[in-house]
Amino acid sequence: MDYNFTPMENLVVTLLCEGKGLTKIAKKLNRSHETIRGQFTNCMQKTDTHSQLELAVKILREMYDVR
């Protein structure tokens, strides 16, 4: 499913699905904690999810077509 993620949102979600947390993602991308939190918030709104875990599970299920 296409959620119209920006390139940065796509990267943040990819890193989340690889098991990285918000702080590690911020450090890896040389961005502030608040900036990455905002990216997560945007992604959760676009996917109608309410937590980072729910977001990661939804994306991974869709990637692997698991119901």
GIHUPE-V485911 format. One line per field, one symbol per residue. phi: phi as a letter, one per 40 degrees, with the letter a starting at -180 (. if undefined). psi: psi as a letter, one per 20 degrees, with the letter a starting at -180 (. if undefined). burial: # if it has 9 or more other C-alpha atoms within 8 Angstrom, else .. A space follows every 10 residues. Layout:
phi: ???
psi: ???
burial: ???
This chain:
phi: .cbfccdccc ccccccccgc cdcccdcccf bcdcccdccc dcccccbfbb accccccccc cccbfbb
psi: qojlqrhggg gghghgiijq rgghggghjl rqghghghgg ggghghjlrj rhgggggggh ghhjlp.
burial: ....#...## .##.###..# .#..###... #.#.###.## .#####..#. .#.####.## ##.....
